């Protein structure tokens, strides 16, 4: 546990020291929110949640990329692969919580007549999904430019695809539109249930993917034997 | 205050700086501390009596220290070395190809506790690849590596976190080795002092010079006292003094019973190491019809 917390601590320090990036990441959801606040309440809430997901995924993508050079030697220093990716995930989830809290308060103050509990659930699921999504992208696409372009594509598709279309369910943040519909339009609870299941499955699948990719990349090669 | 007094103080400052530099250079060359003190005291007495500027009397401190070192022979640590201990690293029959190009063709390497092995050879001959295979970061096509104990690895570049300060690197690596935060920082700073570097208050790794960043890399490799140290040209960016400090650190590790493998293309003196593995490909003889 000490090793996981040490990695989490150092990852958080790294994130907090990228001040310019932090400002952009913190402001991105606000821009999304304000873009539709005047004319469409539901869209502004959906967009702010997507903005949070995009911002945190980007932070995770760059965090994963920055750790690539260091992780093999940390592995040799006594860390197990799961301690490394869990430490980074814990840090990113904590950063996501810090990023989301002000936006939840903003909606709480600014928007009446919506289900604030459901909006809090969207934010929790968004943070849970975005962190492993960004880390998985960084593991699959080691060059940050490629990862960023793919992230851009996914979030762009998330915004323009019809959520009723079955293929849109393959996108990782589909749940946010479903739960937001329940929260804003007060539809029946099937929207909430579908969104909850989709978000939970995405978070689990993406975390498992990060675990798999990390274990593969940082595996102990069979030619090397430590004799005690 | 008259001009004569100012002149004396100015000379005293010049003498002190030169003597301090001489002391550092003697230490870097592994001159025994008592002898170094004696040499510095003699030089100080000569400067006081002759009233000559030190550069005129002795020349540059590093050149004078080199002359002293040559006159007294090799460092004491090298003269009283115990025999090598048990095998710590054993690589057998390592074969590696990149696409169709053979890089390593059945390479063997054995390093015992208390030995330094140098891997030398031309650019692209597979030195770093062999080290990465020994570290388990790259798989060979054939062959095996046995390590008796724990491994420390220092890459040629990278291997640090841009936004962390040196103490945080020590904490991060130290936690992997089971060390507490204070112990890791203390050990890291002690290793750094041996390389004539004070990491306390140093900025984030991205702001360090190339040579200082490599010192950080080297300190990280040695944290937690691993039994085997794999060092991939770790002196990139070192100035001459730091390069000398680096070899002294290697000798201290060797004297402490570590098995060390260092990739180098700057092996100017073969007596610095115990084993040399030259990976330069042997040209095939021409076949005449």
Interface residues (C-beta under 8 A of the other chain):
Chain A: X2 X3 X6 X7 X10 X13 X14 X17 X18 X66 X67 X69 X70 X72 X73 X74 X76 X77 X78 X79 X220 X221 X222 X223 X224 X225 X226 X227 X228
Chain B: X133 X134 X135 X136 X137 X138 X139 X140 X143 X144 X145 X146 X147 X148 X149 X150 X151 X152 X153 X155 X158 X159 X160 X161 X162 X163 X164 X168 X171 X172 X173 X175 X176 X177 X178 X204 X220 X221 X223 X224
